[in-house]
Amino acid sequence: MSTPSSPQGFEDLLEANRTYASTFTSGGFDGIAKAGVALVTCMDSRIEPLRLVGLELGDAKIFRNPGARVTDAALEAIVLGTHLLNVSRVMVIPHTRCAMASSSEEAIRERVSESIGSDATWHPFHVVTDQLAQLRLDVHRVRSHPLIPESVEVGGFIYNVDTGLLDQKF
């Protein structure tokens, strides 16, 4: 089993949270997407989902996963967002230099196996072998879902982690 990388546990983060909470003013918000936007993007820490499209806390629903894939869980979030949380636009946003789009399934499994010290070849990691083709399929998956209204706008974009720019592909 992997050991924690930080010996202090969570105390630094809890202290930061106490500082954050001392000036917190967003309590009582109803949780709808004020700007009507849902974002599906990668878990990569170089991505600031709200800021990259000029939004703020409360403006959008955000779903993050490795590779910015429209998984079953992402679709569930989008369906709920469109019917219950004011979502009328969906942006699917993978990014440049993504590990999930620049490694093979075998390489990722090998790295995880090496890190944990046991076999991880049984676990699927769903690497993306062709990022544009996958983005096209993921956008289609949202657009064609029977519980997502045709009136919902869906776009596929690539976020450039070196320039900060979005490039609309679909």
C-alpha positions in Angstrom: 0.0 0.0 0.0 1.2 3.5 -0.8 2.4 5.7 2.0 1.2 9.3 2.4 3.6 11.8 0.9 3.1 14.3 3.7 3.8 13.3 7.3 1.7 16.1 8.8 -1.6 14.5 7.7 -4.2 17.1 7.0 -3.5 19.8 9.6 -2.1 22.2 7.0 -5.2 21.9 4.9 -7.5 22.2 7.9 -5.7 25.3 9.0 -6.1 26.8 5.5 -9.8 25.9 5.7 -10.2 27.7 9.0 -8.6 30.8 7.4 -10.9 30.4 4.4 -14.0 30.0 6.6 -13.2 33.1 8.6 -14.1 35.2 5.6 -16.6 32.9 4.0 -19.7 34.7 2.6 -21.3 32.1 0.3 -23.4 30.3 2.8 -27.1 29.8 2.0 -26.6 29.6 -1.8 -29.1 27.3 -3.4 -26.6 25.4 -5.6 -28.0 26.0 -9.0 -25.7 26.9 -11.9 -26.2 30.7 -12.0 -24.6 31.0 -15.5 -26.3 27.8 -16.7 -23.0 26.0 -17.5 -21.7 22.5 -16.8 -18.0 21.8 -17.3 -16.5 18.3 -17.8 -12.8 18.6 -17.4 -9.7 16.8 -16.3 -8.6 16.5 -12.7 -5.2 18.1 -13.7 -4.2 20.7 -11.1 -3.1 23.1 -13.9 -6.8 23.6 -14.7 -8.9 26.2 -12.9 -12.3 25.4 -14.4 -14.3 28.5 -13.4 -11.5 31.0 -14.0 -10.6 29.7 -17.4 -14.1 30.7 -18.7 -14.5 33.8 -16.6 -17.0 32.3 -14.1 -17.2 32.5 -10.3 -18.4 30.3 -7.4 -21.9 29.2 -8.0 -21.9 29.9 -11.8 -21.4 26.3 -13.0 -21.5 22.6 -12.2 -18.1 21.0 -12.5 -17.3 17.3 -13.1 -13.6 16.3 -13.1 -12.0 13.0 -13.9 -8.8 11.7 -15.5 -8.8 12.7 -19.2 -12.0 14.8 -19.0 -14.1 11.8 -20.1 -17.9 11.8 -20.4 -18.3 8.7 -18.2 -21.6 7.3 -17.0 -21.1 9.3 -13.8 -20.5 12.5 -15.8 -23.6 11.9 -17.8 -25.6 11.4 -14.6 -24.3 14.8 -13.4 -25.2 16.4 -16.7 -28.7 15.0 -16.7 -29.3 16.2 -13.2 -27.8 19.5 -14.0 -30.0 20.1 -17.0 -33.2 19.2 -15.2 -32.6 20.3 -11.6 -29.8 22.8 -11.6 -30.3 25.3 -14.4 -27.7 23.9 -16.8 -28.3 24.9 -20.5 -24.7 24.7 -21.8 -22.2 21.9 -21.4 -18.5 22.3 -22.1 -16.3 19.1 -22.4 -12.7 20.3 -21.9 -9.7 17.9 -22.1 -6.3 19.6 -22.2 -2.9 19.5 -23.9 -0.1 17.5 -22.3 -2.6 15.2 -20.5 -1.1 12.0 -19.1 -4.2 10.1 -20.0 -3.8 11.1 -23.6 0.0 10.7 -23.9 0.5 7.3 -22.3 -0.6 3.8 -23.1 -2.9 1.8 -20.9 0.0 -0.6 -20.4 2.4 2.3 -19.3 -0.1 3.6 -16.8 -0.7 0.2 -15.4 3.0 -0.4 -15.1 3.6 2.9 -13.3 0.7 2.2 -10.9 2.0 -1.3 -10.3 5.5 0.0 -9.6 4.2 2.7 -7.3 2.1 0.3 -5.2 4.5 -2.7 -5.4 1.9 -5.1 -6.7 0.0 -6.0 -9.8 -2.4 -3.3 -11.1 -2.7 -4.7 -14.6 -6.3 -5.8 -13.9 -7.5 -2.2 -13.4 -8.7 -0.2 -16.4 -7.5 3.4 -16.5 -9.2 4.3 -19.8 -6.4 6.1 -21.5 -7.2 8.2 -24.6 -5.4 7.1 -27.7 -6.8 9.8 -29.9 -7.9 12.9 -28.0 -9.8 14.6 -30.8 -11.7 11.4 -31.7 -12.5 10.8 -28.0 -13.7 14.4 -27.6 -16.0 14.0 -30.6 -17.4 10.8 -29.2 -17.9 12.4 -25.7 -19.7 15.4 -27.1 -21.9 13.1 -29.2 -22.6 11.0 -26.1 -24.0 14.1 -24.3 -25.9 15.4 -27.4 -27.5 12.1 -28.0 -28.5 11.2 -24.5 -32.2 10.7 -24.3 -32.6 12.5 -21.0 -30.6 15.6 -22.1 -32.9 18.1 -23.9 -32.0 19.0 -27.5 -32.0 22.7 -26.4 -28.9 22.1 -24.3 -25.8 23.5 -26.1 -22.9 21.1 -26.0 -19.3 22.0 -27.1 -16.0 20.2 -27.2 -12.9 22.2 -26.4 -9.2 21.6 -25.9 -7.6 23.7 -23.1 -3.9 24.6 -23.7 -2.2 24.3 -20.3 0.7 26.4 -21.6 -1.2 29.4 -23.0 -4.5 29.2 -21.0 -6.5 29.3 -24.3 -9.5 27.2 -25.2 -9.9 25.9 -28.7 -13.4 24.9 -29.7 -13.3 21.7 -31.8 -17.0 20.6 -31.8 
